[in-house]
């Protein structure tokens, strides 16, 4: 069957958001108001910040505003991999913060347990499955890398299981799999939109005021308070947490530190029992392949296969709704899906979508404050925000409180990444890097001069 036929009926909308349980939005803010803490942004970073603030001090008056609807952007569109890593993988963290990586790995595990505890405490139903994840080798040269990763992971407290071809295919059966590394403790699968909506409901239950369809348009300091303007009103706040991530920051000086990148995914129709049996997948782990241009893959609660990744597209810094659909990428993903799972020939895709994430030159979160410590900011999660945003919220609140904690003492928190160069140099550099990574995938992982130079100056992607 032509793989493109599988896309015939695919709805151009995120599967997770196409849900009858999607809550009705709260009214937009009209008029002026005041609060102790204003949170700008209703994705995971903003929701965790509001929730943790109320849990720390129930008396604090927290207001959250969202330009669209809670969870409508990356938080409701991602693959649902909730990972313990705060550094976009152990290798990335080890390379950048070798003296802190043990602490960062421990804090990441504590953060993942904290998320799980929150779901239980607030009775959030989001299809949470603590399955772990498998990194699979699809080329012979990648096997040595998996063995090395297993050794390093064990050194820092992980419990990796190295799988040969037969063992990985006993878990998830694909003729393209030559080996795998199963990390059993570092990842949970989650329905990302229901996680966002569950955090929203928990915030409301604790007294957080939420106004959706309320973009922030300007920010200014006025003595002891910060004023934020919206289309129909003005908010004065003692403290402000900025959680806009891929969208343009209210602080122009922060904008060079991130670029928006679009990621795309497909979701199949539910697999029949026979189709699922042909793949195995009894333990329901998520998986990703070892290439630079990698796919991320998992099962939904109703046994659909989410197939995403590979094509990360930069559109010159522009965040536009029209970038959320890219038929050429959907076609590429469909072809790759049936190459990986030829036994699923005939399966159709029900949804095809895209969404914007932000990345930084160090490929993980960074932090900053402004306006004499009244404003704090976290961004740059680079696709691993499902878990790391809770840690980011804790740091934001520590910074706004002026507290020196184990978190705020981290070099990861104290230092920002290198900024991206201005356009058009930025887009040219990103284009060369993407071409070079694809070339390395075709040449047994060998990195060309451009990639080796980026590695030497601390800009190389190795996660």
NORWOMO-V789357 format. One record per residue. RES is the residue in one small letter. PHI is phi in degrees with one decimal (NA if undefined). OMEGA is omega in degrees with one decimal (999 if undefined). Layout:
# NORWOMO-V789357
RES;PHI;OMEGA, RES;PHI;OMEGA
This chain:
# NORWOMO-V789357
x;NA;174.2, x;-62.2;-179.1, x;-55.2;-177.1, x;-67.2;178.0, x;-61.4;-178.9, x;-64.6;-178.1, x;-95.1;-171.4, x;-54.8;-174.7, x;-106.0;-176.9, x;-68.0;178.4, x;-78.7;-177.5, x;-82.5;-178.8, x;-145.7;179.9, x;-62.2;-179.3, x;-55.9;-173.6, x;-63.5;-178.6, x;-83.2;179.0, x;-86.6;-167.5, x;-139.2;-179.9, x;-63.4;178.6, x;-85.8;177.7, x;-60.4;-175.2, x;-72.6;174.1, x;-70.6;-178.0, x;-67.5;173.4, x;-75.8;-178.1, x;-65.3;174.0, x;-66.5;177.4, x;-74.5;176.1, x;-127.9;-179.2, x;95.2;-178.0, x;-95.5;176.5, x;-157.1;179.0, x;-136.1;179.0, x;-157.7;174.5, x;-76.8;-178.3, x;-129.8;173.8, x;-105.3;175.6, x;-108.9;-179.3, x;-103.9;179.8, x;121.9;-176.8, x;-108.8;168.9, x;-91.4;-176.7, x;-59.5;-177.5, x;-59.1;179.9, x;-66.8;-179.3, x;-64.2;178.2, x;-64.2;179.9, x;-62.1;179.8, x;-63.8;-176.9, x;-66.8;-178.6, x;-65.7;177.2, x;-59.6;179.4, x;-70.7;178.1, x;-70.2;176.3, x;-69.0;-176.9, x;-146.6;-177.4, x;-60.2;-177.0, x;-81.9;-177.4, x;-71.0;-179.9, x;-88.7;-175.2, x;-112.3;175.6, x;-122.4;177.0, x;-117.7;175.1, x;-119.6;-178.0, x;-136.0;-176.7, x;-66.2;-179.9, x;-113.4;173.6, x;-125.7;-179.3, x;-55.0;177.5, x;79.1;-174.1, x;-77.2;-178.1, x;-97.4;-172.2, x;-57.2;-176.7, x;-66.1;178.0, x;-107.7;-173.0, x;-122.1;-170.6, x;-80.0;-176.6, x;-77.6;179.1, x;81.3;173.5, x;-91.4;178.6, x;-97.9;-170.9, x;-102.3;178.6, x;-77.8;-174.5, x;-63.2;174.0, x;-97.2;-169.9, x;-121.8;-176.4, x;57.2;177.3, x;102.3;-177.6, x;-61.3;-176.6, x;-63.7;178.4, x;-61.1;178.5, x;-67.5;-179.6, x;-64.5;179.8, x;-67.7;-172.5, x;-92.2;-176.7, x;-134.3;-175.6, x;-59.6;179.8, x;-77.7;-177.5, x;-111.2;-167.6, x;-62.1;177.0, x;-61.0;177.7, x;-65.6;-179.1, x;-63.8;177.8, x;-65.9;177.9, x;-63.8;179.1, x;-63.2;177.1, x;-64.3;177.4, x;-65.5;176.8, x;-62.7;179.0, x;-64.6;179.2, x;-63.8;176.1, x;-64.8;178.1, x;-63.9;175.7, x;-62.6;-179.1, x;-60.0;178.3, x;-63.2;179.0, x;-63.9;179.4, x;-60.6;178.9, x;-69.4;-175.9, x;-62.2;-176.8, x;-105.4;176.0, x;52.3;-179.5, x;-94.5;179.5, x;-95.9;-178.0, x;-138.2;176.4, x;56.7;-179.3, x;-69.0;178.0, x;-135.3;-178.0, x;-85.7;-171.7, x;-93.3;-165.6, x;74.3;-178.7, x;-143.7;179.4, x;-118.8;167.9, x;-96.1;-175.2, x;-107.9;172.7, x;-95.2;176.4, x;-115.7;175.4, x;-134.0;-176.9, x;-56.8;-176.3, x;-63.9;-178.0, x;-76.6;-177.0, x;-65.1;178.3, x;-62.6;178.1, x;-63.6;177.9, x;-66.2;178.8, x;-63.3;177.8, x;-64.6;179.3, x;-63.5;178.0, x;-61.3;-179.9, x;-64.0;-178.4, x;-67.5;179.5, x;-60.6;179.0, x;-63.4;-179.9, x;-61.0;-178.0, x;-106.7;168.9, x;94.1;178.2, x;-77.1;178.4, x;-126.4;-176.2, x;-75.4;175.6, x;-120.5;179.7, x;-83.5;-175.0, x;-115.9;171.8, x;-82.7;-174.3, x;-59.4;-178.7, x;-66.1;-176.9, x;-70.2;179.6, x;-69.4;179.2, x;-72.7;172.9, x;-71.8;176.6, x;-85.7;179.3, x;-139.9;-168.4, x;-93.1;172.3, x;-140.7;177.1, x;-66.0;179.7, x;-86.7;-174.3, x;-87.4;-179.4, x;-107.1;-179.6, x;174.9;-179.1, x;-161.6;174.4, x;-129.9;-176.3, x;-100.3;172.4, x;-97.3;-168.9, x;-80.7;-168.6, x;-112.0;-168.0, x;-107.3;-175.5, x;-143.1;168.5, x;-120.0;173.1, x;-91.9;-175.4, x;-148.2;168.7, x;-80.2;-169.1, x;-64.3;-179.4, x;-67.8;179.7, x;-67.8;172.3, x;-64.0;179.3, x;-61.4;-179.2, x;-67.7;176.9, x;-67.0;176.3, x;-65.3;176.5, x;-59.4;-179.7, x;-63.2;178.2, x;-63.5;176.7, x;-61.1;179.6, x;-61.0;179.4, x;-61.2;-179.3, x;-88.4;175.5, x;100.7;174.3, x;-67.5;173.7, x;-86.8;-178.7, x;-125.0;173.9, x;-124.0;176.5, x;-91.6;-174.5, x;51.4;-177.9, x;-134.3;178.8, x;-71.4;171.1, x;-87.5;-174.7, x;-111.3;-179.7, x;-161.6;-179.5, x;-138.5;178.7, x;-151.1;178.6, x;-89.8;177.2, x;-133.2;179.6, x;66.1;-175.8, x;-83.5;-176.6, x;-127.7;174.1, x;-116.4;179.1, x;-106.6;177.8, x;-121.8;180.0, x;-93.7;173.0, x;-127.0;-176.7, x;-58.4;-175.3, x;-122.2;-177.3, x;-171.7;-177.8, x;-146.7;-178.6, x;-118.2;170.9, x;-108.3;-174.4, x;-139.9;174.8, x;-69.7;179.3, x;-140.7;-179.7, x;-131.9;173.0, x;-108.3;179.1, x;-94.9;-175.1, x;-134.4;-175.5, x;-97.4;171.9, x;49.3;-173.1, x;-71.1;-177.4, x;-87.3;-173.5, x;-55.4;-178.5, x;-70.8;171.5, x;-69.4;177.9, x;-105.8;-175.8, x;-55.8;-178.0, x;-68.4;177.5, x;-86.7;-171.4, x;-62.7;179.1, x;-67.4;-175.4, x;-87.4;177.7, x;-135.2;168.7, x;-130.6;176.2, x;-82.1;179.1, x;-130.7;-179.5, x;-98.2;-179.8, x;-119.3;-173.2, x;-131.9;-177.2, x;-150.9;172.7, x;-119.6;172.5, x;-130.5;179.2, x;-79.3;164.8, x;-67.1;178.3, x;-59.8;177.2, x;-72.5;172.0, x;-73.0;177.9, x;-59.5;-179.6, x;-67.7;179.0, x;-64.2;179.1, x;-64.1;179.4, x;-62.4;-179.7, x;-68.8;178.4, x;-98.4;-174.9, x;89.2;170.7, x;62.1;-176.6, x;-63.5;-177.4, x;-95.9;166.4, x;62.0;178.3, x;-66.9;164.3, x;-75.7;175.1, x;-146.9;173.6, x;-141.7;177.1, x;-90.8;-170.1, x;-90.4;-177.2, x;-74.0;172.3, x;-61.5;173.1, x;-91.2;-169.3, x;-103.0;171.9, x;-101.5;169.4, x;-118.6;-167.5, x;-144.0;176.8, x;-159.1;174.6, x;-96.4;171.1, x;-86.2;-178.9, x;-61.9;179.4, x;-101.0;171.4, x;65.0;164.6, x;-88.6;175.8, x;-105.6;170.2, x;-88.2;-177.3, x;-128.9;-174.5, x;-135.1;175.3, x;95.8;179.1, x;70.2;-177.1, x;-93.8;171.3, x;-101.4;-169.4, x;-112.5;175.6, x;-105.6;-177.0, x;-108.9;175.4, x;70.9;175.8, x;85.6;-177.1, x;-94.8;175.2, x;-102.0;-175.3, x;-138.0;178.3, x;-60.3;-176.6, x;-65.6;177.8, x;-74.8;-176.9, x;-75.6;177.9, x;-121.9;-179.6, x;-147.2;-176.0, x;-55.4;-179.9, x;-61.9;177.8, x;-70.5;177.0, x;-58.4;-179.7, x;-65.4;177.7, x;-61.4;179.9, x;-61.9;-179.9, x;-63.0;178.6, x;-62.1;-180.0, x;-65.2;179.5, x;-59.4;-176.1, x;-76.6;170.1, x;-67.0;-179.6, x;-74.1;-177.1, x;-124.2;180.0, x;-62.7;179.3, x;-69.4;178.8, x;-100.2;176.2, x;-54.4;-178.1, x;100.9;176.1, x;-66.8;178.8, x;-107.1;174.2, x;-95.7;-179.5, x;-92.6;-176.8, x;-141.7;175.3, x;-142.8;-173.5, x;-153.2;175.3, x;-143.5;178.1, x;-166.4;-174.7, x;-99.3;170.2, x;-124.0;176.1, x;-109.6;174.5, x;-132.8;175.3, x;-119.8;-177.9, x;-73.0;173.6, x;-110.2;169.8, x;67.2;173.6, x;-154.3;-170.2, x;-62.2;168.9, x;-135.1;-172.5, x;-136.3;172.9, x;-163.6;173.6, x;-127.6;176.3, x;-153.7;176.6, x;52.9;176.6, x;56.7;176.3, x;82.3;-179.5, x;-82.6;-178.1, x;-123.1;175.5, x;-131.3;-164.9, x;-149.5;171.4, x;-135.9;179.6, x;-162.0;173.7, x;87.6;-173.0, x;-65.9;172.3, x;56.5;172.3, x;89.3;178.2, x;-109.2;-175.5, x;-82.1;-177.6, x;-58.2;178.2, x;-95.2;-170.8, x;-68.0;-179.5, x;-65.4;176.7, x;-65.4;174.2, x;-58.9;178.4, x;-58.9;178.2, x;-64.1;178.2, x;-61.0;179.9, x;-65.8;178.7, x;-53.9;-177.8, x;-69.1;174.0, x;-60.9;-178.7, x;-64.2;179.9, x;-66.0;178.0, x;-81.2;-177.7, x;70.8;-175.6, x;-93.7;171.3, x;-95.8;-178.6, x;-122.3;175.3, x;-57.3;-179.3, x;-68.8;-175.0, x;-72.2;177.2, x;-78.3;-177.7, x;-66.3;173.2, x;-61.7;176.4, x;-54.6;-179.1, x;-85.8;-172.4, x;-76.4;-175.4, x;-114.9;176.8, x;-91.5;175.8, x;-73.7;171.1, x;-65.8;176.7, x;-73.5;172.1, x;-74.5;176.8, x;-70.6;178.9, x;-70.9;173.6, x;-72.1;6.3, x;-89.7;-177.1, x;-61.2;-179.2, x;-58.7;-177.3, x;-66.2;177.7, x;-63.5;179.7, x;-63.3;178.1, x;-63.6;179.0, x;-63.2;178.5, x;-65.2;-179.7, x;-64.8;179.9, x;-63.3;177.7, x;-61.7;-177.5, x;-68.2;178.1, x;-64.8;177.5, x;-64.4;178.7, x;-65.1;177.5, x;-62.5;177.5, x;-61.4;-179.5, x;-84.1;-174.5, x;-126.4;174.7, x;52.7;174.9, x;79.7;-177.2, x;-68.7;-176.0, x;-90.5;-178.8, x;-78.3;-176.0, x;-59.1;179.8, x;-60.2;-178.8, x;-67.3;178.6, x;-65.9;176.6, x;-65.9;176.4, x;-60.2;177.8, x;-59.0;-175.3, x;-66.5;-178.3, x;-94.4;174.5, x;85.1;-179.5, x;-113.6;-176.0, x;-77.7;178.0, x;-90.7;-176.1, x;-142.6;-175.9, x;-143.2;999
